[in-house]
Amino acid sequence: MNKYKKPLFIGLIVLDVAITVFLFIISIMILAVVVPADTITDAINNSTGLIKYLLQNSTIYLVLFVIPLFLILAANIVGLVFYVRKTAEKEKVKLHDLSEEEKEALRQELLKDLQKGSSDK
């Protein structure tokens, strides 16, 4: 299972990027037709194919293109935050990572704490 994890993860990222780019391109094409037009009727008359259909059926455009684009972007932001938090977690310092001076300082500190604890009792 582990050998399939990385290719699957990369494939999902590529699919996510492809869908996001496709949705952005369609939205930009619609903006390119609507912005120069004086009215929405002029925009519909100046367009053809899918763009014309989407301009005529704005609910379909909203449901199939706009809402999924925002949901994908929100999911990507949440995923990025979780990924950054996961990778930025501080790793515990291991004893063999310390230098001899740091080990000696730690020993002295532990001895002081032990002596304090025994004198308090």
C-alpha positions, 0 to 999 in steps of 0.5 A: 500500500505504501508504494502506491501512496506517493503516486496516488498523491501526485496524481490527485495533485495533478487532477486538482490543478487541472480542474482548477485551471479549467474552471479558471479558464472558463471563468476568464473566458466568460469575463472576457465576453461580458466585460466589454459588452454593454448588456448581457444580451450583447454578451450572449450575441457576441459569444458562441458555444459553451460560453453562450450556453453558460451565459444563457443559463447562469444557474448552471454556470454557478453550480458547475463552475463558480461554486466548485471553484470556490470549494476547491480553492477553500479545500486547497487552503485548508489542506495547505494549512494542515500540511504546513502545521504537520511539517512544521511541528517541532521535533523532540531533541534526542540525547545523541543530538546534544553536544558534550557541553549540553549533556553536562549542563543537562546533567547538572540541572537534573542533579539540582532538581533531584537534590531540591526534590529530596530536600523538600521531602 
